[in-house]
Amino acid sequence: MPAKSDSAQNAPGKLNSGEFVLHPGKIRDNGSSDRSRGGTGRRVRLRTVWGNPWRFESSREHEFQSPATPLPSSLPQHDPEFVRRTFSSISRRYDFANHLLSGGIDRLWRARVARAMAEGHPKTILDLATGSGDLATALQRACPAALVVGADFCLPMLDEARAKGVSPLVQADGLALPFADGSFDAVTIAFGLRNMASWEAALCECSRVLNSSGRLAILDFSLPANPLVRAAYRFYLHRVLPVLAGWATGCPDAYEYLAGSIEKFPRGGGMNALMESCGFCCEPNRAMWFGIVSLYIGTKV
């Protein structure tokens, strides 16, 4: 674990001059592990940012045990190396591509998540799969008194978040988070759960790090219920979006998997059922923009 000052050790878990300090007991070391974030079966070296907001230091080797076993999958986004390569290759153009492909509406989607989380007056929020930090930034605006921790496993994306002033940041495995049980009042995931090796395992980890009655918000793509709108959206998704995304990022291959991943991702009642099976009581899902995007909110039970 990175060395901490004496003053930091006297104030575990508190924000101190830009530092997020974890009590030593908040890092789990569960013995052997079957996987890292993406279920590859390799041992992982935890690298975190506690002091300098962009100083990643190698810790002693921790092995994590994830709470569930991912189901076999042939989806490319369930390969962690594929996800890491993809997002690393587009990190510098990621925000531009998002705003272009959504017509800028993605900012409104994230703002809605932030407002929904602010209703619970959380003091600690984990933004998992924070990427370039857009949702973390929105959460900081909506919840100015809260400590917002951004976590992702792709370093180039975290570099983009750091440039926006998001702090603290943690490079972390979404299926084996380096936080103690009950560490957060709220957890958010925007367009990230779909890319994780096991949706069930990730949701169980979210439940674990939430305190009692903590809230989870998932924002992700879905398919419109109206047949005409759905047909038009699918044409855009499969035919137009990959071309625009390739031009915007300079990496045409990076978005080829997107349409298929959206088609296969649980939505509506299916997502609610998945969340409930992982220990959440769900609010009615909130479809936005004709159902292109949905917001799912659950409370830990």
C-alpha positions in Angstrom: 0.0 0.0 0.0 1.3 3.5 -0.7 2.9 5.2 2.3 0.7 7.6 4.2 1.7 10.5 6.4 1.1 10.3 10.1 -1.7 12.9 9.8 -3.3 10.8 7.1 -3.2 7.7 9.2 -4.9 9.6 12.1 -7.8 10.4 9.8 -8.7 7.2 7.9 -11.2 7.5 5.2 -11.1 11.3 5.2 -10.3 13.8 2.4 -7.0 15.5 3.4 -5.5 18.1 1.1 -6.7 16.3 -2.0 -6.0 12.9 -0.6 -8.4 10.1 -0.1 -7.0 7.9 2.6 -8.2 4.4 3.3 -7.9 2.8 6.6 -5.7 -0.3 6.3 -8.7 -2.4 7.0 -10.5 -1.1 4.0 -8.3 -3.0 1.6 -9.5 -6.6 1.3 -7.0 -9.4 0.9 -9.1 -12.6 0.5 -6.5 -15.1 -0.3 -6.6 -16.7 -3.7 -8.6 -15.3 -6.6 -10.0 -16.7 -9.8 -9.8 -13.5 -11.8 -9.2 -9.8 -12.2 -11.8 -7.4 -13.4 -12.5 -9.3 -16.6 -12.4 -12.8 -15.4 -9.0 -13.8 -16.9 -7.9 -15.9 -13.9 -4.7 -13.8 -13.3 -3.4 -12.3 -10.1 -3.8 -8.5 -10.0 -1.6 -5.9 -8.5 -3.6 -3.1 -6.9 -2.5 0.3 -7.9 -4.3 3.3 -6.3 -4.2 7.0 -6.1 -4.2 8.3 -2.6 -1.7 11.1 -2.3 -0.7 12.8 -5.6 -3.9 12.6 -7.5 -2.1 10.9 -10.4 0.7 8.9 -8.7 0.0 5.2 -9.1 2.2 3.2 -6.9 2.6 -0.5 -6.9 1.4 -2.1 -3.7 2.2 -5.5 -2.4 0.3 -8.0 -4.4 -3.3 -8.4 -3.3 -5.4 -11.3 -4.5 -9.1 -10.7 -4.6 -12.1 -13.0 -4.5 -15.1 -11.9 -6.5 -18.5 -12.7 -5.2 -19.9 -14.5 -8.2 -18.6 -16.5 -11.1 -19.1 -14.9 -14.6 -21.2 -16.8 -17.0 -19.4 -18.0 -20.2 -19.7 -15.5 -22.9 -18.5 -14.9 -26.4 -19.3 -11.2 -26.3 -16.1 -9.2 -27.1 -16.8 -6.6 -24.4 -16.6 -9.5 -21.8 -12.9 -9.8 -22.7 -11.1 -7.4 -20.3 -8.1 -7.0 -22.7 -10.4 -6.1 -25.5 -12.1 -3.5 -23.3 -8.8 -2.1 -22.1 -7.3 -1.9 -25.6 -10.5 -0.3 -27.0 -10.9 2.4 -24.5 -7.1 3.1 -24.4 -7.1 3.7 -28.1 -10.0 6.2 -28.1 -9.4 7.9 -24.7 -8.3 11.2 -26.0 -11.3 11.5 -28.4 -13.8 9.7 -26.2 -15.7 12.8 -25.0 -15.8 14.3 -28.4 -17.2 11.1 -29.9 -19.8 10.8 -27.1 -21.0 14.4 -27.5 -21.1 14.1 -31.3 -22.9 10.7 -31.4 -25.6 11.8 -28.9 -25.9 15.4 -30.1 -24.7 16.6 -26.7 -27.7 15.0 -24.9 -25.4 12.7 -23.0 -24.6 15.6 -20.6 -28.3 15.8 -19.7 -28.5 12.0 -19.1 -25.6 12.2 -16.6 -27.0 15.3 -14.9 -30.2 13.4 -14.3 -28.3 10.6 -12.6 -26.5 13.1 -10.5 -29.8 14.8 -9.4 -31.3 11.4 -8.6 -28.3 10.6 -6.4 -28.4 14.0 -4.7 -31.9 13.2 -3.4 -30.4 10.7 -0.9 -27.9 13.3 0.4 -24.9 10.9 0.1 -21.6 11.7 1.9 -19.6 9.2 -0.1 -20.1 8.2 -3.7 -18.2 5.7 -5.9 -18.4 6.3 -9.6 -17.5 2.9 -11.0 -16.2 2.7 -14.6 -15.8 6.5 -14.3 -14.0 6.7 -17.7 -13.1 10.3 -18.5 -15.0 11.5 -15.4 -18.0 13.2 -16.9 -20.5 11.6 -14.4 -18.1 12.1 -11.5 -17.9 15.8 -12.4 -21.7 16.0 -12.6 -22.0 14.2 -9.2 -19.5 16.7 -7.6 -21.7 19.6 -8.9 -24.9 18.0 -7.6 -23.5 16.8 -4.3 -20.9 19.4 -3.3 -20.6 18.1 0.2 -20.0 14.5 -0.9 -16.7 12.7 -1.5 -16.8 11.4 -5.1 -14.3 8.6 -5.8 -13.8 7.7 -9.5 -12.7 4.2 -10.3 -11.8 2.5 -13.6 -9.3 -0.1 -14.8 -8.2 1.8 -17.9 -5.3 4.2 -17.1 -5.6 6.4 -20.2 -9.3 7.0 -19.4 -8.4 8.0 -15.8 -5.8 10.4 -17.2 -8.6 12.2 -19.0 -10.6 12.3 -15.8 -7.6 13.7 -13.9 -7.3 16.5 -16.5 -10.9 17.5 -15.6 -10.0 17.8 -11.9 -11.7 14.6 -10.8 -10.1 13.5 -7.5 -9.6 11.0 -5.9 -9.1 8.4 -8.7 -8.5 4.7 -8.3 -7.4 2.2 -10.8 -9.6 -0.7 -9.7 -11.0 -4.1 -10.8 -14.8 -3.8 -11.1 -15.3 -7.4 -10.0 -13.1 -7.1 -6.9 -13.2 -3.5 -5.6 -10.4 -2.5 -3.1 -12.9 -1.1 -0.6 -14.3 -2.5 2.6 -17.9 -3.6 3.0 -20.2 -0.7 3.4 -17.7 2.0 2.3 -20.1 4.1 0.3 -23.6 5.7 0.5 -24.1 5.5 -3.3 -22.5 3.8 -6.3 -23.1 4.9 -9.9 -22.2 3.2 -13.2 -22.8 5.1 -16.5 -22.3 3.0 -19.7 -19.9 0.7 -17.9 -21.7 -2.3 -16.6 -22.4 -3.5 -20.1 -18.6 -3.9 -20.6 -17.9 -5.9 -17.5 -17.0 -9.6 -17.7 -19.9 -10.5 -15.3 -22.8 -8.3 -14.8 -23.9 -10.3 -11.7 -20.5 -10.2 -10.1 -20.2 -6.5 -10.6 -23.6 -5.8 -9.1 -22.7 -8.0 -6.1 -19.6 -6.0 -5.6 -21.6 -2.8 -5.8 -23.9 -4.2 -3.1 -21.0 -5.2 -0.9 -19.3 -1.8 -0.9 -22.6 0.0 -0.3 -23.7 0.6 3.3 -27.1 -0.5 4.5 -29.8 1.3 2.4 -27.2 2.6 0.0 -28.3 3.4 -3.5 -27.0 2.1 -6.9 -27.7 4.0 -10.2 -27.0 2.4 -13.5 -27.2 4.4 -16.7 -27.0 2.6 -20.0 -28.3 2.1 -23.5 -31.5 0.3 -24.1 -33.9 -0.2 -27.0 -37.1 1.9 -27.6 -40.4 0.1 -27.0 -42.1 1.8 -29.9 -41.5 -0.5 -33.0 -41.1 2.4 -35.4 -38.7 4.3 -33.2 -36.8 1.0 -32.4 -36.4 0.3 -36.2 -35.0 3.8 -36.8 -32.7 3.6 -33.9 -31.4 0.2 -34.9 -30.6 1.5 -38.3 -28.6 4.4 -36.7 -27.0 2.0 -34.2 -25.8 -0.5 -36.8 -25.2 1.5 -39.9 -24.6 5.2 -39.0 -23.0 5.2 -35.6 -20.0 3.0 -36.4 -19.1 5.3 -39.4 -19.4 8.5 -37.4 -17.6 7.0 -34.4 -14.8 5.8 -36.6 -14.4 9.3 -38.0 -14.6 11.0 -34.6 -12.1 8.7 -32.9 -9.8 7.6 -35.8 -10.4 4.0 -34.6 -13.3 2.6 -36.7 -12.9 -0.8 -35.1 -13.5 0.5 -31.6 -17.3 0.9 -32.0 -18.0 -2.2 -34.1 -19.0 -4.2 -31.0 -21.3 -1.5 -29.6 -24.5 -2.3 -31.4 -24.3 -6.0 -30.5 -23.6 -5.2 -26.8 -26.6 -3.0 -26.6 -28.9 -5.6 -28.2 -27.8 -8.2 -25.7 -27.7 -6.0 -22.5 -30.7 -6.5 -20.1 -33.2 -3.7 -20.2 -36.5 -2.8 -18.5 -37.8 -5.6 -16.3 -34.8 -7.8 -17.2 -32.4 -5.3 -15.6 -34.6 -4.9 -12.6 -34.7 -8.7 -12.1 -30.9 -8.8 -12.4 -30.5 -6.1 -9.8 -33.0 -7.7 -7.5 -31.1 -11.1 -7.7 -28.0 -9.2 -6.6 -29.6 -7.7 -3.5 -31.3 -4.5 -4.6 -34.9 -3.3 -4.3 -35.5 -1.5 -7.6 -37.4 1.7 -8.3 -39.4 1.9 -11.6 -36.8 2.2 -14.4 -36.7 5.6 -16.1 -36.5 5.5 -19.9 -35.1 8.6 -21.5 -35.3 9.8 -25.1 -37.8 7.3 -26.3 -36.1 4.5 -24.5 -32.7 4.9 -26.1 -31.2 5.2 -22.6 -32.5 4.0 -19.3 -31.7 4.8 -15.7 -32.1 2.0 -13.1 -31.9 2.8 -9.4 -31.9 0.2 -6.7 -31.6 0.4 -2.9 -29.5 -2.2 -1.1 -31.6 -4.6 1.0 
